[in-house]
Amino acid sequence: MTGRRSAYIVASNKTGAGEGVSQEFFKAAVLAFLKSSKPEVLCIRGRWGTGKTHVWNECLKQAVQAKEVAQPKYAYCSLFGINSLAELKASIVEDSVPVGDFIAPPTMESFNDIYRQSMIKVRQGSWMAKQIVSAIPYVGALGETSARLLFLGVRNQIVCIDDLERKGKDLQIGDVLGLASFLKESRNCKVVLILNDERLEAEVGAFEKYLEKVVDTSMLYAPSAAECVAIGVGIPSSFTPLLSEYATLLEITNIRVIMRVRKLINQLVPVLQERDEKVLREVVKTLTLLGWVQFMPGQAATIEFLKRRHNLIAETILQKRDLSSEEREWANKLDKLAFQTLTTLDEVLLKGMRDGYFDEKLVDSFAQLFERQLKNAQLTRNFTDAWEMYQGSVVPNDDEVVAALLKAGKEGVNRIGLVDMSHTIELLRGIGRNAEASELAQFYARERVGNNEFFQVRGTHSVNTVRDPELREAVRARARVETDDRSYAEVLTSIGQMKNNPADGLFLIHMSSEDFVEAFQLLKGSTLNDAINLTLTNTDRASNGQTVGANVRVALERLSAQSPMNRARVEGYIAGATQGQAE
């Protein structure tokens, strides 16, 4: 390159050809800029929230502590809301401080220093300038004339102009870069421009045009997610390792977003302090995910994508839908997070995030429900693991396996289905552990029978499919007493109306043909028709050794014998059942 050209440096922790240099190189370049007395313009570019201002301040602080800053004064100015060059100049004057005090706000003493420098230049100037200066208020807001004259004292210093993309609409990019060039060429200043050039929008052309002429070094600051997370999570706490883990997996490089998520989590930590630590982990994961979605629109997945995630997985597997490249990128991040679908707890957290506050009682109630679900899932895993000890090894560890099965079987009694328990008891008997098998069978029948939802009407989960006699009889003996106190007619009404109450099947196996006769005579209409049709084809084994359907057929024969009309009615039911079986 010939002539005065800008040097372009990319700072990134990514590796690979053309992807940039290390953060250490970036900081070294900034420190070299600060150490040199040569007037020049440095431009630090990067996406919103990546910590551009933070890394600049860290480098400046390091250089000040090492006494390696060539210029004696420093001014930091944000262009947010500044609408004119005069306002910018006034801001530089007002915010100039000794470089060693750059963290502290400007003081009257630092203002006096600018004032004295201005007076020196004024005394070297015209009589008219001296007259104007005599009218400048010593304190108070700077007027335009005052600012112009006091700006004479801005020289031999560092000027940092931040938030270029957020300037007021009346301030032109060319004016800002022109001022930077003037400060460098005429005032022996070192100027730093910090901006997100992706947000310059319509003025990006003008920026690129002047950039080449004004800026000596342009640096793209693109830190890794891990580096942004390290800054954003701040002081370590009980949940910051989790926040760091999830934010890194989602590749969140916006420090402000991470800080906002941390603030949200802080609000809920006291609410969740009595809950299992796995609940806190889930809440941290959800808030990190939702923070990514809510606070980074255009870069993160949409909330609609999260809500449709489960269906999208199925559609993709079935090849009914292809994901776009953007959706594939989102899906990969969600896979890393092990996210499948929004839970009810997630929905509550989303509402709180959108409302700006959390309903603590509502959050705690759903957190309690989630905690119970976690415990139930763990009980199921324990039972599965106990079986894996048996199926996945040939080591003679009989006592260990039996102990694990008993422990998991009792602790998870309300999570284990009848068939699975039957298989467990069969295994124990098969290896000669009858005492343990009987203990588990009686425990299961005693603890579970009163819970209707675990007993199916018929099929593979019916009590009649249980092969262990002791378990089968223990369940039957307690089922009628423990389940409920409905009459047989009420049970048949439930069956006729197809309410699918799992406890109904337990009644049927205890009903005699006489019970069916009495119950059928209490029913009418379609309820009667459906009850007869459904029970007549029931093949479950009843307590008298016959099938339920056989007992119903005997009942119908007795009803048929009561009158010619009943005979005609019954023949219709039997004919229908016979035809159904033939088909």
Secondary structure, 3 states (H helix, E strand, C coil): CCCCCCEEEEEECCCCCCCCECHHHHHHHHHHHHHCCCCCEEEEECCCCCCHHHHHHHHHHHHHHCCCCCCCEEEEEECECCCCHHHHHHHHHHCEEEHHHCCCCCCHHHHHHHHHHHHHHHHCCCHHHHHHHCCCCCCCCCCHHHHHHHHHHCCCEEEEEECHHHECCCCCHHHHHHHHHHHHHHHCCEEEEEECHHHCHHHHHHHHHHHHHHCCEEEEEECCHHHHHHHHHCCCCCCHHHHHHHHHHCCCCCHHHHHHHHHHHHHHCCCCCCCCHHHHHHHHHHHHHHHHHHHCCCCCCCHHHHHCHHHHHHHHHCCCCCCCHHHHHHHHHHHHCCCCCCCHHHHHHHHHHHHCCCCHHHHHHHHHHHHHHHHHHHHHHHHHHHHHHHHCCCCCCHHHHHHHHHHHHHHCCCCCCHHHHHHHHHHHHHCCCHHHHHHHHHHHHHHHCCCHHHCCCCCCCCHHHCCCHHHHHHHHHHHHHHCCCCCHHHHHHHHHCCCCCCCHHHHHCCCCHHHHHHHHCCCCHHHHHHHHHHHHCCCCECCCCCEHHHHHHHHHHHHHCCCHHHHHHHHHHHHHHHHHHHC
